[in-house]
Amino acid sequence: MVASKINVTVNGTEHAFKAKITPAEIIEKTGAPYTEGACVCIVKKKKEEEKTLTKEFVLQTNKGPLVIELKDPSSVSSQIWIENYDKLAPFPILMESPDAISFGPFETEYDFVRGSKRYRKYDVVLSAGGFDTSQTTLTFSKKDHYAEYGTPEDGVFATLIAGRTNLEKIDKGDVIESIEPYVEEKAAYGEGQCTSDLSVPLEDGDRLITVAEIEMSPHSPQGTETFFAIIKDGTFQIDSTANAFRSDDTLKGEPCEYENFEPRKLGAVCLRTAGTGRGRAYISTANRASSLLHSVVGHVVSGMELPYFAAPGDKFTVETAPPRLLLLGHNIGDSKELLKALGIKMNVSGSDDKEDVIVAQSPATTIEILREGEVTVTAVPTGKLIEVEFYYDEAPKSVEFFRHSIDLKTQPVGQLPVSMVYDETYIFKAEKEAEKYKEIMPENTPKSNVKAFDIGITNQSAKRMGYIGVRLADETMFGPTGEKFEATNIIGRVLNPDNLKNIQEGDVIYIKEINARTTPTDAEDDAAEAEEEEA
């Protein structure tokens, strides 16, 4: 007996599968992009009887759009409008007075009601011109007034909800150029749900979305790199939601450059560059105007269902075009092969041993490298690369301070100048003086001893706040920076301490995090921020 088949659309492409197939099986069979632990979106096939009548229409005039909303789509007037609107444009102005503006005429047939009635400002009615329905007009009330229009029994059937200033500009000779129904995005997407349970059986006609594809803006090279750092594990995490956006707070509080002023249309990817929530990444789920606080860095070109239906705590797979071109932390040999395949010339500053690790690249951004077709890199022997593990649970704020100060939050390798070397103690000071605008409160201070290879940072109870230190031997009196225990926060440990032994004062070491994890987000209430972002 042949097993029954079902059709499921996977990321826009229809496939036939056996009945009762699951998202996990489909991902395995099709190779659909998916990051472990992320959500997928399942959109159910919309049944014919579930279709809803459109309530909003956009009437584009030569003076700007007018948007009307039907009071009751099933009413007589609404049905006349729904049956005729697509045949009306271009729809000229027929009559203009201080009270109302009428467009038309067009031919209909209905039982009209005689007698003067009160109309409020922005009411919309069908009017039988000269009490002849073959001369029906669409009439907009400009102010509260009484009139006899010869409307169907239901009278006012719609309200002008947007474009009211445009209505005031309309005069004789103007025309409605086009009329289109406005379909709410949720209705357009259908009935969807994000889930990380990949064992749910799918049904015939379902749509499965596993990835959101984002096209990065060529006008936002710096912002694009910041966004790449946010999604470095291949996912966008949902930390807060509102009607108009979904946000990822991974780099909340980090500085980012304003580059691109454009409307935040549905699917726009933005970074907040100033004020409350600086460093947040947003995906717009509704159209909003341009903002001097939000720089647009890209647009979702497919898979918009994922951010639309995602809830706080969800994360979903993202792919970008172009993908990030980040050479830091990779060796010269592998990087040369990669760039050769892309047709990009690589210039090496200093040693170009194929095993040397790249610690700097110029240009620094993917978009600039692709635009120029070449990149210059600086590499160092692996012996100058210090591998570290951070104690996130014990010292989250101090770890965040340190990672911020050497740019380890946005790139895989950070630079740290050597300030002092004595006995078996190494003292460092980051070039970025983050202590001038970030606190280092006492946190995870040692009690009786400090272990060899622990990384300490001087907290604000001592004058040399912000200095970093490592000892090569256990110590029972002073922390790694030479301060008392109460002035020392232990933030992690060096995993390859032998690489410290040959460094001298004035050298620069390069830090690579081995147990890379996302810094925990603040547990603060973001309701006020959500209200602000909606504006």
LINWORA-V572617 format. One record per backbone hydrogen bond with DSSP energy under -1.0 kcal/mol. CO is the residue of the C=O (numbers start at 0). NH is the residue of the N-H. E is the energy in kcal/mol with one decimal. If there is no record, write none. Layout:
{{CO & NH & E} {CO & NH & E}}
This chain:
{{3 & 18 & -1.6} {5 & 16 & -3.0} {6 & 204 & -3.1} {7 & 14 & -2.3} {8 & 207 & -3.3} {9 & 12 & -1.9} {12 & 9 & -3.3} {14 & 7 & -2.5} {16 & 5 & -2.9} {20 & 201 & -2.9} {21 & 25 & -2.2} {22 & 26 & -2.7} {23 & 27 & -1.9} {24 & 28 & -2.4} {25 & 29 & -3.0} {26 & 30 & -1.7} {34 & 37 & -2.3} {39 & 194 & -2.6} {40 & 208 & -2.8} {41 & 192 & -1.5} {42 & 206 & -2.5} {46 & 49 & -1.6} {47 & 50 & -1.4} {54 & 69 & -3.3} {55 & 181 & -3.0} {56 & 67 & -2.2} {57 & 179 & -2.2} {58 & 65 & -2.4} {59 & 176 & -2.7} {59 & 177 & -1.3} {60 & 63 & -1.5} {63 & 60 & -1.4} {65 & 58 & -3.7} {66 & 160 & -2.6} {66 & 161 & -1.4} {67 & 56 & -2.3} {68 & 158 & -1.9} {71 & 74 & -2.4} {74 & 78 & -2.4} {75 & 79 & -2.2} {76 & 80 & -2.5} {77 & 81 & -3.1} {78 & 82 & -2.1} {80 & 84 & -2.8} {83 & 86 & -2.3} {84 & 87 & -1.3} {90 & 175 & -3.0} {91 & 103 & -2.2} {94 & 101 & -3.0} {98 & 141 & -3.5} {98 & 142 & -1.0} {99 & 96 & -2.6} {100 & 139 & -3.1} {101 & 93 & -3.2} {101 & 94 & -1.7} {102 & 137 & -2.7} {105 & 135 & -1.6} {116 & 146 & -2.3} {118 & 144 & -2.6} {119 & 122 & -2.1} {121 & 159 & -2.5} {122 & 140 & -2.8} {123 & 156 & -1.9} {123 & 157 & -1.5} {124 & 138 & -2.8} {126 & 128 & -1.0} {126 & 136 & -2.5} {127 & 130 & -2.4} {131 & 134 & -2.3} {132 & 107 & -1.7} {132 & 135 & -1.1} {134 & 128 & -1.3} {135 & 105 & -2.1} {136 & 126 & -2.4} {137 & 102 & -2.5} {138 & 124 & -2.3} {139 & 100 & -2.1} {140 & 121 & -2.7} {144 & 118 & -3.5} {146 & 116 & -3.0} {148 & 127 & -1.6} {150 & 112 & -2.8} {151 & 154 & -2.0} {156 & 70 & -2.6} {157 & 123 & -2.3} {158 & 68 & -2.4} {161 & 66 & -2.6} {162 & 166 & -1.6} {163 & 167 & -1.1} {170 & 173 & -2.0} {173 & 92 & -1.9} {174 & 61 & -1.4} {175 & 90 & -2.7} {177 & 59 & -2.3} {179 & 57 & -3.4} {183 & 187 & -2.2} {184 & 188 & -2.6} {185 & 189 & -1.4} {190 & 43 & -2.7} {192 & 41 & -2.5} {194 & 39 & -2.7} {197 & 23 & -2.3} {202 & 205 & -2.0} {205 & 8 & -2.2} {206 & 42 & -2.8} {207 & 10 & -2.7} {208 & 40 & -2.7} {211 & 318 & -2.1} {212 & 300 & -2.7} {212 & 301 & -1.2} {213 & 320 & -2.4} {214 & 298 & -1.9} {216 & 219 & -1.5} {219 & 223 & -2.4} {220 & 224 & -1.4} {221 & 225 & -1.9} {222 & 226 & -2.5} {223 & 227 & -2.5} {224 & 228 & -2.0} {225 & 229 & -1.7} {226 & 230 & -2.0} {228 & 231 & -1.0} {230 & 233 & -2.8} {233 & 317 & -2.1} {235 & 315 & -1.9} {237 & 312 & -3.0} {239 & 246 & -2.5} {243 & 284 & -1.9} {244 & 241 & -2.2} {245 & 282 & -2.2} {246 & 238 & -3.1} {246 & 239 & -1.2} {247 & 280 & -2.2} {248 & 251 & -1.8} {250 & 253 & -2.3} {259 & 295 & -2.0} {262 & 264 & -1.6} {263 & 287 & -1.6} {264 & 267 & -2.9} {266 & 299 & -2.7} {267 & 283 & -2.6} {268 & 296 & -3.1} {268 & 297 & -1.3} {269 & 281 & -2.8} {270 & 294 & -2.5} {271 & 278 & -3.1} {274 & 277 & -1.6} {276 & 279 & -2.2} {277 & 252 & -5.1} {279 & 271 & -2.2} {280 & 247 & -2.5} {281 & 269 & -2.3} {282 & 245 & -1.6} {283 & 266 & -2.7} {287 & 263 & -1.3} {292 & 272 & -2.7} {294 & 270 & -2.2} {296 & 216 & -3.0} {297 & 268 & -3.1} {298 & 214 & -2.9} {301 & 212 & -2.2} {302 & 305 & -1.6} {303 & 307 & -2.1} {304 & 308 & -2.5} {305 & 309 & -1.1} {310 & 313 & -2.5} {313 & 237 & -3.4} {314 & 38 & -3.2} {315 & 235 & -2.3} {316 & 211 & -2.3} {318 & 213 & -2.9} {320 & 215 & -2.2} {326 & 329 & -2.3} {329 & 357 & -2.9} {330 & 334 & -2.0} {331 & 335 & -2.4} {332 & 336 & -1.6} {333 & 337 & -2.1} {334 & 338 & -2.7} {335 & 339 & -2.3} {336 & 340 & -1.8} {337 & 341 & -1.2} {338 & 343 & -2.9} {344 & 374 & -2.3} {346 & 376 & -3.0} {352 & 355 & -1.9} {353 & 332 & -2.4} {355 & 331 & -1.9} {356 & 379 & -2.5} {357 & 328 & -3.0} {359 & 377 & -2.5} {361 & 375 & -3.1} {364 & 368 & -2.0} {365 & 369 & -2.5} {366 & 370 & -2.0} {367 & 371 & -2.4} {368 & 372 & -2.5} {372 & 344 & -2.4} {374 & 346 & -3.0} {375 & 361 & -2.5} {376 & 348 & -3.3} {377 & 358 & -3.1} {377 & 359 & -1.3} {379 & 356 & -2.9} {380 & 383 & -2.3} {381 & 384 & -1.7} {383 & 509 & -1.7} {385 & 511 & -2.7} {386 & 494 & -3.2} {387 & 513 & -2.5} {388 & 492 & -2.4} {389 & 391 & -1.1} {390 & 394 & -2.4} {394 & 398 & -2.4} {395 & 399 & -2.0} {396 & 400 & -2.2} {397 & 401 & -2.4} {398 & 402 & -2.8} {399 & 403 & -2.2} {400 & 404 & -2.3} {401 & 405 & -1.3} {402 & 407 & -2.4} {403 & 406 & -1.3} {413 & 510 & -3.3} {415 & 508 & -2.6} {416 & 428 & -1.5} {417 & 505 & -2.1} {419 & 426 & -3.2} {421 & 424 & -3.2} {423 & 471 & -2.2} {424 & 421 & -2.2} {425 & 469 & -1.9} {426 & 418 & -2.3} {426 & 419 & -2.0} {427 & 467 & -2.6} {431 & 433 & -2.3} {432 & 435 & -1.7} {433 & 436 & -1.8} {433 & 437 & -1.5} {439 & 459 & -2.5} {443 & 489 & -1.8} {449 & 474 & -2.5} {450 & 453 & -1.7} {452 & 493 & -2.7} {454 & 490 & -2.5} {455 & 468 & -2.5} {456 & 488 & -2.7} {457 & 465 & -2.4} {458 & 461 & -1.6} {463 & 466 & -1.8} {466 & 457 & -2.4} {467 & 427 & -3.3} {468 & 455 & -2.7} {469 & 425 & -2.4} {470 & 452 & -3.4} {474 & 449 & -3.5} {478 & 481 & -2.1} {482 & 478 & -3.4} {483 & 486 & -1.5} {484 & 487 & -1.9} {486 & 458 & -2.4} {488 & 456 & -2.3} {490 & 390 & -3.0} {491 & 454 & -3.3} {492 & 388 & -2.3} {495 & 498 & -2.0} {496 & 499 & -2.0} {499 & 502 & -1.5} {503 & 506 & -2.1} {506 & 417 & -3.3} {508 & 415 & -2.5} {509 & 385 & -3.7} {510 & 413 & -2.4} {511 & 387 & -2.3} {525 & 529 & -2.4} {526 & 530 & -2.0} {527 & 531 & -1.8} {528 & 532 & -2.5} {529 & 533 & -1.5}}
